[in-house]
């Protein structure tokens, strides 16, 4: 979880490319607390974009893991 949503270069590029701002404070905290902080510190619009982005990253991760299908960042 920490890798996919915090450390992964692919994820960082995707989120940056669509303008999703992810908090860099408390980078050492566990992913659950970091997610709570992200939710509490975002507007409704920002939160919607964040949630949809995280879902898409998780979906992409599953395609790689289960189907060995790799998407490019811009896709």
Residue pairs with C-beta under 8 A, 6 or more apart in sequence:
1 31
2 30
2 31
4 11
4 57
4 58
4 61
5 11
5 31
5 34
5 35
5 54
5 57
6 22
6 27
6 31
6 34
10 73
11 57
13 73
14 53
14 56
14 57
14 73
15 22
15 53
15 57
17 73
17 74
18 49
18 53
19 49
20 46
20 49
20 50
20 53
21 46
22 38
22 50
23 34
23 37
23 38
23 41
25 37
26 33
26 34
26 37
27 34
29 37
38 50
39 47
39 50
42 50
60 71
63 69
63 70
63 71
64 70
